[in-house]
Each structure stands twice: as structure tokens, then as C-alpha cells.
Amino acid sequence: MTVDPNAATQGFRPPDPASGPGAARYLVPALVAGAVAVGLGVYGNTHDPQGTAFNLAGFSSTSAVKSWLATAAIGFAVVQVVSALMLYGRLPGPGWSGTLHRWSGRIAFLLAVPVAVHCLYALGYQTYEPRVLWHSLLGCFFFGAFSAKMLLLRSERLPGWLLPVVGGLVLSVLTVVWLTSALWFFRTFGVTT
Amino acid sequence: MKRSGPLFTLLAGLLFALVMLSLNATTGTRGTSAGNDTSSDAVSAGPATASPTDPAAGPSGSPKGKPSASPGPSRTAVPNGDYAGRTDDDSSAIAITLRDGKAVAYFCDGRDQESWLKGDVEADGGMRLTGEKGEVLTGDLAGRRITGSVDMGERDYGFTADRAVKPSGLYRATANVRGAKLDGGWIVLQDGRQVGILRRDGKPSEAPRIDPATGAVTVDGKRLTARPVTP
């Protein structure tokens, strides 16, 4: 497999992806994923943390808001696994399991976005202890992996194992990100709003 | 036939993120003011801007004027309180005092590294305090605890500070003794331990213990009184 050195420059929005060569089907999502993850990390590292950003009525603190949003996202991620197993015929499922998979994924993603915005805007990429380091690293990685998953969905004739593996990776990373933030918050401060 | 749904999902997320960022940048008053605010002198930078002095000149000048600019009604949402704790690596102590939406914090390792930091506390409990040498503390008040990190320049320290009641808290004493300028800062932790630095003409050393009940401390034969620090 030869890699076209010019491919990187046109990687973000290939003008004619339908007729692209085979390698581009993997190269484009991989490059976008790398750009998203590195871009978020660089922004979080260089941007001066602002300490706060937003709050929702009824919650005691921004951290509580974020923890509950993230927990809701994890809930929809569980729906993702179940509906994906239905799609692949590993579980009996209704005819609308495809719709369920698509929309639960969209909701989970859109729930995670404000959390990430606050993390990057208010707190930044931090490394002062292992929990924080892993959370920063994998938080950026998650959005890269998710972008790759979305772009891979647009390709046809992928190897059968690829989407389950990438999807599983996205879910695993999200779980670790949740464990190192929301679960830590609930254990430290109690399950509060 | 290409599926465009996933692309729309990504673009929707990107758009959502950008909208939130722009909201943060416009509504977060501190986001614009604190970044450029070079007046992080340890004393009294805040009140001058918080209480406009123009009302005296205002009533006669402009009839409709601005009757109540009220810059900080939302800041009162954060209760006053004292917080003290240690850094995650247990090397240093941190104390933070919140009063009327303002905060003063003291980072101290008990030997030679210390920093006084000041700033505002947002209604949601978030805070960004800055020190004279560019140190930055970001913290988040949730319940009876503040967590966050301090960027001391050379490295970052994560910390957790719990609600402290007197005599725990933050103390400072300044005096001139035989021509030497003394400046001491103390953090009295909840378990009674003390972490403090005393500077003699700017030269740091471990501070002698204060009597937490009265703040009394004897330095070079002279009796001083360390007082609770408020923003």
C-alpha cells in the first residue's frame, strides 16, 4: 500500500470521496481523527484556563452539571452497545434498532460536547496527577475516535470487523473518561446535583 | 450512494461546540477582563473596579443615567467561607478564603515556595485566581469542598481544600523588626498542623508556629499577631 504524500492536504473534506482509492477510505478518517484529537489537546494546553464557563439552574456547581451530562451520555452509550448487538444479529431486536442506534449515538455525542467544551475552555489539558492525565489524554482521543467512526460509516465495503472494533474503542474510551471524571466526582462529593 | 447522516452528526456537534464557546466568551465577563487584567497586585485591585465612583457625579449629569449598574448580584450566590487542604502530592498546603464573591488564596510549601493569589468567584462556584508572578489557581467549589489546580510556573499542583472553621484557616502577619521587614503567611489545617513561611526582607524560611486561638507568634524576640486574611 502506497501512501500518497499529497493526501494529507486534502484530508479534511475530500472533494470526491465516492471514487476515492481504497486507501483513502481509511486514511481520511485516520487523519481527521488525529487532527481532532491533537487539535483539542493543543487547544486545551495553550488556551489559558478560565476557571468557569456556564451553569444550569438547579445544580450546585458546574462540575455537578458535567457529571450528570456525562452520566447521561454513558447511559445512551449502553443503548449503543445493545442496539449494535441487535443490528449484528447477536441479540433479538425490533426493526427500528438501526434508528435506535443512530439516535442514541447522536444524543450521547451531543450530551458529551458541552462537557468537553467546558473541560477545554475552563480547565484545559492538565497532567498534574494520573487520573487527570488519563482523562485529558483520552478525552481528546475520544472525539478523534468518534470522528473516525462517523467518517468510516460513510464508506462501503469495509471489512466486517472494522466498525465493531472502532465502535468498541469509542465506547471503551468514553467509559474510562467517565470513570476518571464523573465517577470520581460522585465518589468525592457524593451523588449530588 | 453516500450516507450523509454521520457527517451531519459531526457537523452538528461542531456547531454546538462553537455556539457554546462563543456564549462562554461573551457571557463570561471574567473571560475577557481577567485575562488582560494586569493589576493582580496582592492588595485591593478588585474593589476599585467593583464599586464605581461615578454615582457621585452621575445624578446631575445624566437624568436617566444608569440607576443601578449592579455588576455583581449573581456573585452573591457563593457563600462566604474558609477552605484549607493539601496538594495532591502532599508537598504543600493551600488555603482559600471566600468573601462576597471574591477570593484570596495562599499556596505554601512551608520552606521556600509560596504565592498569594486573588480573584473573583463566579456564581457557579468556579474561580480563577492570579498571583503576582503569573501563578494561576483554578478551582471549583462544590458543596463543602474546593478542588482545582495551581500553576506555580515550574509545575502544576492539584489540590483539594475542605471547609475550615476557626481556628483553621489563613493568617498573615507583617511588621518591621529592627529595620527588617517581616512578612509571614500561615495555613492552619483542620487537624491543627500549620504550614507557613516567614520572609525577612524577602528571604524565605520556615515560619514559627502561631497560637491559632489568638494569632500570637514570636519572631526574633518580638511578639506579633497574625490575623485572618480576607479578600
Interface residues (C-beta under 8 A of the other chain):
Chain A: P17 A18 D48 P49 Q50 G51 T52 A53 F54 N55 S60 S61 T62 S63 A64 R102 G105 R106 F109 L110 V113 P114 A116 V117 Y121 A122 L123 Q126 T127 Y128 E129 V132 S147 K149 M150 L151 L153 R154 F185 T188 F189 G190 T192
Chain B: K2 R3 S4 G5 P6 L7 T9 L10 A12 G13 F16 A17 M20 L21 L23 N24 T27 G28 R30 G31 A34 G35 D88 D89 G119 E122 A123 D124 G125 G126 M127 R128 V136 T138 G139 D140 L141 A142 G143 R145 T147 S149 R155 D156 Y157 G158 T160
